[in-house]
Amino acid sequence: MNKMTKFIITSIALFAGINLAAADNGIKIDSPDKQLSVLVSIAHEGRLSYSIKSGSIEVLETSPLGITVDSVDLGKGAKFTSTPLFCRIDETYPVLGNHTTAHNFAQEAAIPIVTSGKTFQLIVRVYNDGVGIRYTLPAGSKRINGESTSWNLPANVTKAAWSGFSQCYEEPSYTTSLDKIPQDKPVMGPITFEMGGHYLSISEADCETFSDMAFVRKGSRFTADFPFEKQGWDIKRRSDNGPLVLDGTYHGQLVSPWRTTVVTKNLTDLVNSDLLMNLCPPPAARTDFSWVQPGRCLWQWWSVGSPVYEDQKNWYEAAAKLKWEYYLVDDGWRDWRKDGKDQWTLLAEVISYGKSIGVKSIVWVDSKEMREAGKRRAYLEKIKAIGAVGIKIDFIPDATSDIMQWYMGTTQDCAELKLMLNFHGSVKPTGLRRTYPMDITREAVRGSEYHMTRYKRIASLEQDVCLPFTRLMAGAADITPVILDPEQLTTQKFTWAHEFAQSIVYLSPITHFTDHYKFYLQSPMFDLFQQIPTVWDETKVLSCTSIGEVVAYARRKGDTWWIGAMNGAGQREIKIPLDFLKKATKATLIYDGKLTNTSIDRREQVVSPKDTLTVKLVPGGGFVARL
């Protein structure tokens, strides 16, 4: 991958972006544009703390810091010991996502601290759009007991978008007032807050060896929590992983993941933030990921259950007619037997057929078949040998420190074997798609599996308009969008336009469209399904968007703009100015049908940058445009 990297390390005397005040006042670190700042201080009773300002506005009030190592809370009774070390980070790198290039531009301070005789560093990195904070672990550390890193929200929070507790992040997302978030029990991140003129989103980045982090609320304060290892864990490396690119270190020291706060003044900047990826390492030197290709994927499990061997050609041929790049052979292929052939021989045959008509294959596996590193490598090598280009790994255990290291080993194996990777039944991503671009999407989300008649599941009208600001803030999500089967849309009357808009709003560089191929082939939107991209050159969140109520994105690929709007529970009218266009252009507009939710009102017309579209939306309604 082509990458320009520039690191400047300088002393405090020469570095204008950092202010080291007296210990009583703290250490102030400014963003490169000087608009965002972090103050690290020793607050009441010697508690290491921080606060964040946007200009003169305090968007995060003084909040505790600290990690408990070997039963010592490193944030309690802390003292600054010497002058911090500073660096300026300025690099760009390509991404597959909301835009094409990320700019990793920040000021970083490594602050030496001592607590109870234990020395460590608090590392603070400040971007124009957010903050990352992590801890180095004292030499000889043996156990992580917990963490006291917190986010103390100001009183002017008007909305919070959050998700309920789930081992695999599959509880619903909600948008509520702050006081409606459960207290004293974990909720899952990212959590996004709307407050007078600002948006904050809190999560973690570069989690390699720590247990997954959730949040516990007490009043207006959210504190880091480890629900999968409540009593902590020993600091030890899996002996079976072998050498890894990522091993829980930073500049040679063991560290915690980054604790992150995105801070923006508008939703477009919020959605486009690359903070989590920027905080992760680049790919290993001389690593080539040019083989990683985004695209559209057909799969059968949601619509028909286990795949039938004799039916597989029909699925591959349908993918080819749709001009989609991939087909996923999901759970059930391992039971194939025919004419004395085992499942592996039959799988190789269908993969070969797909390849002959230009459709590449991804294969499902239960993680229990590859929990040990040796078995994992052998399994992945076998998948590669029969011609598959990717693996979907499902049913992964709780995200303990040990299992997070398993994720790292699995990702490393897939990178070396040039297999694209999709974790399901999994933990949320933490930006490591930067290091491993073939980790192209993952579940860890309440997607279309929670709206299907055979399991008597009905999705809420609010879910789709919360998700962009909860799970999607962590990175690409395999939500498996676009249900068109009328039977599935009777219990909750999402419209066809709403369903198609999911594939525009929800980012997944390989997008697995959920329904049976016949509904796409017969759809009045068939030509649009042939053209819809999965990664974008530019993304704008439209002004009609209101978290938890209605979401509308405009995304550009090349010279073509796509608009996707999804409505929540209330009936409303939205206006979409087309001022992002450069000139008059032909437009295909997809409105909700007037008679039924499983119909559309399709219009072809010319639009200009001066035009504003007016769209009336029923509950669960939507709108799509190709310009």
Buried (B, 14 or more C-beta within 10 A) or exposed (E): BEEEEEEEEBEBEEBEBBBBEEEEEBBBBBBBEEBBBBBBBBBEEEBBBBBBBBEEBBBBBBBBBBBBBBEBBBBBBBEBEEEBBBBBBBBBBBBBBBBEEBBBBBBBBBBBBBBEEBBBBBBBBBBBBBBBBBBBBBEEBEBBBBBBBBBBBBEEBEBBBBBBBBBBBBBBBBBBEBEEBEEEEBBBBBBBBBBEEBBBBBBBBBBBBBBBBBBBBEEBBBBBBBBBBEEBBEBEEBEBBEEBBBEBBBEEBBBBBBBBBBBBBBBBBBBBBBBBBBBBBBBEEEBEBEEBBBBBBBBBBBBBEEBBBEEBBEBBBBBBBBBBBBBBBBBBBBEBEEEEBEBBBBBBBBBEBBBEEEBBBBBBBBBEEBBEBEEBBEBBEBBBEBBBBBBBBBBBBBBBBBBBBBBBBBBBBBBEBBBBBBBBBBBBBBBBBBBBBBBBBBBBBBBBBBBBEEEEBEBBBBBBBBBBBBBBBBBBBBBBBBBBBEEBBEBBBBBBBBBBBBBBBBBBBBBBBBBBBEBBEEBEBEEBBEEBBBBBBBBBBBBBBBBBBBBBBBBBBEEEBBBBBBBBBEEBEBEBBBEBBEEEBEBBBBBBBEEEBBBBBBEEEEBEEEBEBEBEBBBBBBBBBBB
